[in-house]
């Protein structure tokens, strides 16, 4: 098994100790006694915008929501072709003052994105395989564990290079971090490189909370059960519950607004709600089918009345 030390030993030794979910939450809940008292009766959650780095238009929307304080985390796609240090610098500037938010690595291992490491296999036209193929190959144990470990370490290194520190948390584009053969080297790499980070599991509060008709949620529940077990064996923290999935292909413009209060129902403290706000540009259209729904999510999250939705449902941003 390839270790992070074998991939970039001297680099990591120079990095500062990373911040974890507990440290960020502690900073915010102690930022003024009045604020802490008001939040004490509500459940702190992580409202995380995925796919930072996929395009400049998406990044702009996510930064706007962070500046408003309407979300409190974003996960960064360092493998996206348009991700540059300038995008990382913009996030670092936003968090330089009293406003703090979590910044994580959005591990990317599916098409149309390309590996950052040399020699990754298999590829399709130079890109990662499609999502379904990655899941099938992982389930059948047909992926190369060492190649995966090198790619994961390379993406972690790219994050540290851009931000000057380890990620606060790690998750995966299209939930690929939960897949068999991916999750094992991922957790080992997080343990070695970012031991204070937490990792996203994607199991719901209850398997019954969305019924048995949501096949995607059922698959994530099943994958997450094994993922949580492996993370616990490595003493790596996970979020207690997850919400935010819906059928992007069949959704209408107002689906996210209708569903969002339901995402918050019954969530224990430190749970994660995933979202995908953004503006549409040519780069996003080239890379991802999820386009106009991002603008609908942004409009809902950016509305002045959005914080009241959180309060009405008994939650506060962690």
N, C-alpha and C positions, 0 to 999 in steps of 0.2 A: 504494500500500500504506500503510495506517494504521500509524504507529509508536507505541510506548509513550509517547514524549515528547509526541506530539500528544494523547494521551488524558489524561495526568496528569503534566505536566512538573515542576511545582514539588514535588509530593508525593514523587516518587522521589528528587529531589536531596537530600532531608533524611534519607534512610534510611541505615542503617549497612551496611557491606560484609557480604554474606551469607557463611555458612559452607558449604563443600562437603563432599562425601563424604570426600575425603582428609583434611580438617581434623578431622572427627568421628572418623575411624578413628585418626588420629594421637593425638588426645586420649586415647582409650580404651586404646590399646596402650602408651602411656607412663605410664599411671596405676598405677605400681608395677612394679618390675623383675620380681618373681616372676610377676605376672599376665602380663606381656609375654612372659617366657620360656616360660610354659606354653602360651600361645596361638601361639607362633611356629611350632610344628610342625603347626598345624591351619589350615584354610582359613577366612578370615573371610568371612562372608556377611551380607546384609541380609535379615532376616525381617520383612516389612512387612505390617502390618494395614491393609487398605484401608477406606475409607468412614467414617473418623472425621468426626463431624458429622451423620451421617444420622439418628441418634436418640440420646437421652440414655442409653438402655440399652446401645446399642452402644458409645458413648463410655466408659461406666463400665467395661465389660469390657476395652476396649483399654488404658485407663489402668492397670487392675489388672495386666495382663500387662507393661506397661512398668515398673511399679513393682517387679514381681518380677524383672525382667531377663530375661524369657523371650522377648521380642521386642525389636527395637532400632530400629524405624521405624514410622511411621504416615503415611498420606496423607489430607489433609483436604479434605472436600467442602464448600467454602465456599458453594456454590449450594444446599445443603440448607436447607429452610425453618426447621429447628430449630437450625441452627448459630448460636451467639451468641458474643460475646467471652468470656463466662464459660467456655465450653468451651475456648477458646484459652488463657485464663488458667490453667486447670487443668493443661494440658500444660506451659505455661511454668514453673509451680511445680515440677512433677516433674523438669524438667531443670535447675533452678536450682542443684542441688548437684553432687556428683561424677558422678552418673549422667547420661549424655548419650545421646541418641538422635536419629535423623533425623526431621524433620518436613517433609513435602512437600505440594505442591498436587495434589489429585485432580481434574483438569479434568473438568467435567461438561457434556455437550452432548446428552444424550438424555433422553427422557421417563421418568418423569413430572415431571422437574425443569424449572424455568422459568429463562429467561435473567435474568442480573443487569443486562444493558445494555438500554437502550431501543432499540426498532426492529429487534431481531434477527429475521431471517427465514431460512427458513420456521419457523412455529410451528404447533402443532396444539392449539387450545383454550387458547392462551397458554403452552403448554409446548413444549420442544424436540421434534423429530420422534422417532419410535421408532428404536431402534438400527439395524435393517435399512435403514430409509429413509436414515438419515445415511450409512451405508456406500455405498449405491447412488448417492445424490446426489454424494457425494465422488468416487466412482470415475468418474462421468459428468461431473464438473466442473460441477455444477449449484448448488454452494453459493456464497454471496457472500463472497469473500475478506476484504473490508474489514469486513463484519459479524462474521465469525469473529474477526478480529484485535481488534476492539473488545471482543467478549465475553471473549476470552482475557485481554486487558489488564485488563478489569474484574474478572475472577476473581483475577488476580495482585494487583491493588490491594486487593481484599477480604482476601486472605491477609496482605499487608503491614500493612494497617490492624489486623488482629486480633493479629498476632504481633510487629509492630514490626521486621520484617526480611523479607528474601526467603526463599523456600523453599529447603531443602537439595537438593531434587530435585523433579521434576515427572513425573507419570504421568497416566493417564486412566481415568475410570469406564467400565467395559465396553471398555477399551482404545481409546477413541475418539481418543486423541491420535495413534495410528498411521495414521489414515485419510487417504487422499488429500485434498488441499485443507485439511485440519486441520493436518497435520504441518508444512507449510511456514510458515504464520504463527506456529504455536506455537514452533518452533525460533528463528525470527527474534525473537520477543518474549522468549524465555528469554535469548538472546544479549544483548539490549539491557537487560533489566530484572534478570536474575539470572545474570550471566555465570559465576559460580562454582558454579552448580547443575549436577547431572547429570540426565539424562532416562532414563526407563525404556524399554528396548527389550524385547520379549517373545519373542525367539527362544530356542529351546532350545539345550542344549549341542550336540546333534546332531539333525538332522531325523529320524534313525532311532531316537532314544532312546525315543520313545513310539509308534513304529510309524507306519503309514500310515492307521490306522483312526481316529485322533484328528483329526477334521476341523477342530475349533477350533484345536488346536495348529498344524496345517499352515497355516491361514490366518494365524495370528499370526507364524509363521516367515516367510511370504511378505511380509507387511506390514512386518515388522521389518527385513528385508534392505534395503529402500529407506530406511526410517527411519534405520538406522545410517549409511548412505551420506550422507544429508543432514545428519545431526548431525556427522559427521566433517568435512564441508565447512565447517561453522560453527565447528569446533574445540570442540564441546560433547561432554562425556564421556557415555558410556553404560555400563550394566552389561554385563559380558561374556556373561552367560547368565541365563536366567529359568526359573522353575519354579513350580508351584502350581496349575495349571489341572486341573480335572476336571469331569465332567458333573454340575452341581448338580441338574439336573432328575431324573436317574436315580439319584443317590447315596443311600446309606443312612447311618444315623447313624455307623457306624464306618468309612466310606470314607476320611475324611481321615486317621485314625490308621493305617490300612493303607497308604495311599499316601505318607505323609510321608517315611519313610526313602528311598523311591525318588526323591522330589524332590531329595534331597541328593546323589544318586549322580553323581559326575564333575563337580560344579560347580566352576568355577575361582574363585579369590578375588574378592570384591566382587560376586558374583552376587546376584540377588534371588529370594527365595521369597515369593510372595504368599499371604496368608491373609485370612480374613474372620471373625474371632472376634466374638462379641457376645451380648448378652442380647436377648430379644424383648420389644418393647412395641408399643402400638397404632400409634405413628408409623412404626416399621419395617415393620409389616404393611401399612400404607397405601402405602408408597413402594417396597417391594422384595419380590420373591417369595422371596428367599433369607432364610429366617427360622430355623427350627429347626436347620439345619445349622451356623449360626453358633454356637449353644450347644454343639454337638458339638465344633467346632473349639476353642472356648474351653476346654472341659473337658480336651481333650488337651494344649493348650499350657500350661494352668495347673497341670498335675500336677507333683508334686514331682520325679518321675523324668524330666521332659522334658529338662533340661540333659544328662542322661546319654545321651539319644538323640542329641543333637548331637555329643557327644564320641565316641560309638561310631561315628559316621559321618564322623569326621575334620573336623568344622566347628566354628567358634566364631562368636559374633555379632560383627560388625565393630565 
